[in-house]
Amino acid sequence: MYGNLTVRPEDVENWGKKVDQENPEKLAEFEARIERGEKIEPHDWMPFEYRRQLIRLIEQHAHSEIIGALPEGTWITRAPNFRRKLALMAKVQDEVGHAQLLYSAAETLGKSREQMINDLLSGKSKYSNVFNYPAKTWADTAIIAWLIDAGAIINQTTNAKGSYGPYVRALERICWEESFHLKYGYDSVVYLATGTPKQRALLQDALNRWWRPIMHFFGPPDTASVHTEKLVKWKVKLATNDEMRQQFLDMYVPKIWELGLTIPDPNLRKNPETGKWEYSDPNWEEFWQVINGNGPCNKERLAVRRFAEEKGRWVREALLQPNARYVTPLA
């Protein structure tokens, strides 16, 4: 959901009909261009479903950057020292900046920023599940900055090899900045893991609470995605949800264990025969409940965004000239 795409059941009904209506010659040339590694630009011909799924993907990513600033942002005034405060402020500022890049990329596909924000506030457009959980302690901000940003980097570096030019170029810049966020998060985790018994306990508690949302982060298992093959062919998705989840576990489970932390899943193990990680069912019903607006902080997160939108309306109206013409970004 965050930098990735999960096809919803309601998308399935019209998929085949829309694809069948496409010009077969243009569709063949479009797919040939992608096969050759060429980038699709805003004014190029593209299939209806390619455009629609990209809009959903990029706007969900943009919403996730904006909403994702909120759990950490609540700790700016409560950071343990001035150095940590400055670092956290810079990180939150970066996340909001990423959202602006992504909204601009999505606008090149024909959907205005105002429409995207309205769809977010109405609940029509989704954002990542992980940002609907509370950051109860300072240790939560460390886990978010390390492990959730690690998942985001896996997602974004994968999608940066995609076929749509404006999104790829936005991701290249975003990934550079996210790498600094990852270092900041790891530094915070190491500091707590090597600190006092109370600090270690806070860190372990945060990991316990965030592990299942992190396992949900890449989206539901591949068996729940009906059209992954077509999306991968068009390079809208560059890897499946399960492939990225396995990559995350490969990279970060050993690092977690090195710090002496316990992962709250007694069934987590790497199968020596398949080379794949096995783990407990992470309760996908909880994932869908959170995505559909019934998580611990869904209402709170949207209420904050709705407040910001309403209080900032006068600024937007003051800047808008009556004879101004809206210009779609060129990306």
C-alpha positions as CSV (number, residue, x, y, z in Angstrom):
1,M,0.0,0.0,0.0
2,Y,2.9,2.3,0.6
3,G,4.7,2.7,-2.7
4,N,3.1,-0.6,-3.8
5,L,-0.3,-1.5,-5.2
6,T,-2.9,-4.0,-4.2
7,V,-5.8,-4.7,-6.6
8,R,-9.1,-4.4,-4.7
9,P,-12.0,-6.8,-5.4
10,E,-14.1,-3.9,-6.8
11,D,-11.4,-3.3,-9.5
12,V,-11.7,-6.8,-11.0
13,E,-15.2,-6.4,-12.6
14,N,-14.2,-3.8,-15.2
15,W,-10.6,-4.8,-15.8
16,G,-11.1,-7.2,-18.7
17,K,-13.7,-5.0,-20.4
18,K,-11.4,-1.9,-20.3
19,V,-8.4,-3.9,-21.6
20,D,-10.4,-5.5,-24.4
21,Q,-11.5,-2.0,-25.6
22,E,-7.9,-0.8,-26.1
23,N,-6.5,-0.4,-29.6
24,P,-4.6,-3.7,-30.1
25,E,-1.8,-2.1,-32.2
26,K,-1.2,0.8,-29.8
27,L,-1.3,-1.7,-26.9
28,A,1.3,-3.9,-28.6
29,E,3.6,-1.0,-29.2
30,F,3.1,0.3,-25.6
31,E,4.1,-3.1,-24.2
32,A,7.0,-3.4,-26.6
33,R,8.3,0.0,-25.4
34,I,8.2,-1.2,-21.8
35,E,9.9,-4.5,-22.7
36,R,12.7,-2.4,-24.3
37,G,13.1,-0.5,-21.0
38,E,11.8,2.8,-22.3
39,K,10.0,5.2,-20.0
40,I,6.4,6.2,-20.6
41,E,5.9,10.0,-20.4
42,P,2.7,11.9,-19.6
43,H,1.7,12.7,-23.2
44,D,2.4,9.2,-24.5
45,W,-0.5,6.9,-25.3
46,M,-1.2,4.4,-22.4
47,P,-3.9,1.9,-21.6
48,F,-6.8,3.0,-19.5
49,E,-5.9,0.5,-16.7
50,Y,-2.2,1.5,-16.7
51,R,-3.2,5.1,-16.1
52,R,-5.8,4.3,-13.5
53,Q,-3.6,1.9,-11.5
54,L,-0.7,4.3,-11.6
55,I,-2.9,7.1,-10.3
56,R,-4.0,4.9,-7.4
57,L,-0.5,3.8,-6.7
58,I,1.1,7.2,-6.7
59,E,-1.6,9.0,-4.8
60,Q,-1.7,6.3,-2.1
61,H,2.1,6.7,-1.8
62,A,1.7,10.5,-1.5
63,H,-1.1,10.2,1.1
64,S,1.1,7.8,3.0
65,E,4.0,10.3,3.1
66,I,1.7,13.0,4.5
67,I,-0.1,10.8,7.0
68,G,3.2,9.1,7.9
69,A,4.6,12.4,9.2
70,L,1.9,12.4,12.0
71,P,2.9,9.6,14.3
72,E,6.5,10.9,14.5
73,G,5.5,14.5,14.4
74,T,3.7,14.2,17.7
75,W,7.1,13.5,19.3
76,I,8.9,16.7,18.1
77,T,7.9,18.6,21.2
78,R,8.8,15.6,23.4
79,A,12.1,14.6,21.9
80,P,14.7,13.6,24.6
81,N,17.2,16.3,23.6
82,F,17.8,19.1,21.2
83,R,19.8,17.0,18.7
84,R,17.1,14.4,18.4
85,K,14.5,17.2,18.1
86,L,16.4,18.7,15.1
87,A,16.8,15.4,13.4
88,L,13.2,14.4,13.8
89,M,12.0,17.8,12.5
90,A,14.2,17.4,9.4
91,K,12.8,13.9,8.8
92,V,9.2,15.0,9.1
93,Q,9.9,17.9,6.8
94,D,11.4,15.5,4.3
95,E,8.3,13.2,4.4
96,V,6.0,16.2,3.6
97,G,8.3,17.2,0.8
98,H,8.1,13.7,-0.7
99,A,4.3,13.9,-0.7
100,Q,4.5,17.1,-2.8
101,L,6.8,15.4,-5.4
102,L,4.4,12.5,-5.6
103,Y,1.2,14.6,-5.9
104,S,2.9,16.4,-8.8
105,A,3.8,13.1,-10.4
106,A,0.2,11.8,-10.0
107,E,-1.2,15.1,-11.5
108,T,0.6,14.4,-14.8
109,L,-1.8,11.5,-15.2
110,G,-4.8,13.8,-15.2
111,K,-6.1,13.8,-11.6
112,S,-5.8,17.1,-9.7
113,R,-4.3,17.5,-6.3
114,E,-7.6,18.8,-5.0
115,Q,-9.3,15.6,-6.2
116,M,-6.7,13.5,-4.5
117,I,-7.0,15.3,-1.2
118,N,-10.8,15.2,-1.3
119,D,-10.6,11.4,-2.0
120,L,-8.3,11.0,1.0
121,L,-10.5,12.9,3.4
122,S,-13.6,11.1,2.2
123,G,-12.0,7.7,2.7
124,K,-12.2,6.8,-1.0
125,S,-8.4,6.9,-1.4
126,K,-6.2,4.8,1.0
127,Y,-2.8,5.1,2.6
128,S,-0.5,2.7,4.3
129,N,-1.8,0.6,7.1
130,V,1.2,1.3,9.4
131,F,0.3,4.9,10.0
132,N,-2.9,4.1,11.7
133,Y,-1.2,2.9,14.9
134,P,-0.1,5.1,17.8
135,A,3.5,6.1,18.6
136,K,3.2,5.6,22.4
137,T,6.9,6.1,23.4
138,W,10.0,7.6,22.0
139,A,11.1,4.1,21.1
140,D,8.2,3.9,18.7
141,T,9.8,6.7,16.6
142,A,13.0,4.7,16.5
143,I,11.3,1.5,15.2
144,I,9.3,3.6,12.7
145,A,12.4,5.4,11.4
146,W,14.4,2.2,11.1
147,L,12.1,-0.7,10.2
148,I,9.2,1.0,8.5
149,D,11.5,3.3,6.5
150,A,13.5,0.1,5.6
151,G,10.4,-1.4,4.2
152,A,9.6,1.8,2.3
153,I,13.1,1.8,0.8
154,I,12.7,-1.8,-0.4
155,N,9.4,-0.7,-2.0
156,Q,10.6,2.5,-3.5
157,T,14.0,1.3,-4.8
158,T,12.0,-1.5,-6.5
159,N,9.4,0.8,-8.0
160,A,12.2,3.3,-9.1
161,K,12.9,0.8,-11.9
162,G,9.3,1.1,-13.1
163,S,8.0,2.3,-16.5
164,Y,6.4,5.7,-15.7
165,G,9.0,8.5,-16.1
166,P,7.6,11.1,-13.6
167,Y,7.2,8.5,-10.8
168,V,10.6,7.0,-11.4
169,R,12.3,10.4,-11.3
170,A,10.4,11.4,-8.1
171,L,11.4,8.1,-6.5
172,E,15.1,8.6,-7.3
173,R,15.2,11.7,-5.2
174,I,13.0,10.3,-2.5
175,C,15.2,7.2,-2.1
176,W,18.3,9.3,-1.5
177,E,16.6,11.1,1.4
178,E,15.1,7.9,2.8
179,S,18.5,6.4,3.1
180,F,19.4,9.2,5.6
181,H,16.2,8.5,7.5
182,L,17.2,4.8,7.7
183,K,20.6,5.8,9.2
184,Y,18.9,8.1,11.7
185,G,16.5,5.3,12.7
186,Y,19.2,2.8,13.1
187,D,21.3,5.2,15.2
188,S,18.2,5.7,17.5
189,V,17.6,2.0,17.8
190,V,21.2,1.2,18.6
191,Y,21.3,3.9,21.2
192,L,18.3,2.4,23.0
193,A,19.4,-1.2,22.5
194,T,22.8,-0.4,24.2
195,G,21.3,1.8,26.9
196,T,19.8,1.3,30.3
197,P,17.5,-1.7,31.0
198,K,14.5,0.6,30.8
199,Q,15.5,1.9,27.4
200,R,15.9,-1.7,26.1
201,A,12.5,-2.6,27.6
202,L,10.9,0.4,25.8
203,L,12.5,-0.7,22.5
204,Q,11.4,-4.3,22.9
205,D,7.9,-3.2,23.7
206,A,7.8,-1.0,20.6
207,L,9.1,-3.8,18.4
208,N,6.4,-6.2,19.9
209,R,3.6,-3.7,19.0
210,W,4.9,-2.8,15.6
211,W,5.9,-6.2,14.2
212,R,2.5,-7.2,12.9
213,P,1.8,-3.9,11.2
214,I,5.3,-4.1,9.6
215,M,4.4,-7.6,8.3
216,H,1.2,-6.1,6.8
217,F,3.2,-3.3,5.3
218,F,3.9,-4.8,1.9
219,G,0.2,-5.7,1.4
220,P,-1.7,-9.0,1.4
221,P,-0.2,-12.3,0.2
222,D,0.1,-12.7,-3.6
223,T,-2.8,-15.2,-3.6
224,A,-5.1,-12.3,-2.9
225,S,-4.0,-10.3,-5.9
226,V,-5.8,-11.2,-9.1
227,H,-3.9,-9.1,-11.7
228,T,-0.4,-9.0,-10.4
229,E,0.9,-10.6,-13.6
230,K,-0.4,-7.8,-15.8
231,L,0.8,-5.1,-13.5
232,V,4.3,-6.6,-13.3
233,K,4.3,-6.9,-17.1
234,W,3.6,-3.2,-17.4
235,K,6.2,-2.5,-14.7
236,V,3.6,-0.8,-12.5
237,K,4.6,-3.4,-9.9
238,L,8.2,-4.5,-10.1
239,A,7.9,-7.3,-7.5
240,T,5.1,-9.0,-5.7
241,N,4.1,-8.3,-2.1
242,D,5.5,-11.6,-0.9
243,E,8.8,-11.1,-2.7
244,M,9.3,-7.8,-1.0
245,R,8.3,-9.1,2.4
246,Q,10.9,-11.9,2.0
247,Q,13.6,-9.4,1.0
248,F,12.8,-7.3,4.1
249,L,13.0,-10.4,6.3
250,D,16.3,-11.4,4.7
251,M,17.8,-8.0,5.3
252,Y,16.5,-7.0,8.7
253,V,15.8,-10.1,10.8
254,P,19.5,-10.8,11.3
255,K,20.1,-7.1,12.2
256,I,17.3,-7.2,14.8
257,W,18.8,-10.4,16.3
258,E,22.3,-8.9,16.4
259,L,21.0,-6.2,18.7
260,G,19.7,-8.8,21.1
261,L,16.0,-8.1,20.4
262,T,13.3,-10.7,20.3
263,I,11.0,-10.8,17.3
264,P,7.5,-11.6,18.6
265,D,6.8,-14.5,16.4
266,P,7.8,-18.0,17.7
267,N,7.2,-19.5,14.2
268,L,9.6,-17.2,12.4
269,R,12.3,-19.3,10.8
270,K,14.2,-19.6,7.5
271,N,13.4,-22.9,5.7
272,P,16.8,-24.3,4.8
273,E,15.4,-26.2,1.8
274,T,13.4,-23.4,0.2
275,G,15.5,-20.5,1.5
276,K,12.3,-18.6,2.3
277,W,11.2,-17.3,5.6
278,E,8.2,-18.9,7.3
279,Y,6.1,-17.0,9.8
280,S,2.8,-17.0,11.7
281,D,-0.3,-15.8,10.0
282,P,-0.2,-12.0,10.6
283,N,-4.0,-11.8,10.7
284,W,-5.0,-10.3,7.4
285,E,-8.5,-9.5,8.7
286,E,-6.8,-6.8,10.9
287,F,-5.0,-5.5,7.8
288,W,-8.3,-5.1,5.9
289,Q,-10.0,-3.5,8.9
290,V,-7.3,-0.9,9.2
291,I,-7.1,-0.2,5.4
292,N,-10.9,0.3,5.4
293,G,-10.9,2.9,8.2
294,N,-11.3,0.8,11.4
295,G,-7.8,0.9,12.8
296,P,-6.7,2.4,16.1
297,C,-5.9,5.9,14.7
298,N,-7.7,6.1,11.3
299,K,-10.2,8.7,12.5
300,E,-7.6,10.7,14.3
301,R,-5.2,10.8,11.4
302,L,-7.9,12.0,8.9
303,A,-9.3,14.5,11.5
304,V,-5.8,16.1,11.6
305,R,-5.6,16.3,7.8
306,R,-9.2,17.6,7.6
307,F,-8.3,20.3,10.2
308,A,-5.2,21.4,8.2
309,E,-7.2,21.4,5.0
310,E,-9.9,23.6,6.4
311,K,-7.6,26.0,8.2
312,G,-5.3,26.4,5.2
313,R,-8.2,27.1,2.7
314,W,-7.9,30.9,3.1
315,V,-4.2,30.8,2.0
316,R,-5.0,28.8,-1.1
317,E,-7.9,31.1,-2.0
318,A,-5.8,34.2,-1.4
319,L,-3.1,32.9,-3.7
320,L,-5.5,31.9,-6.4
321,Q,-6.0,34.6,-9.0
322,P,-9.5,34.7,-10.7
323,N,-8.0,34.5,-14.2
324,A,-5.3,32.0,-13.3
325,R,-5.2,28.8,-15.4
326,Y,-4.3,25.6,-13.8
327,V,-1.2,24.0,-15.3
328,T,-0.6,20.3,-15.0
329,P,3.0,19.6,-13.9
330,L,5.4,18.4,-16.6
331,A,7.3,16.2,-14.2
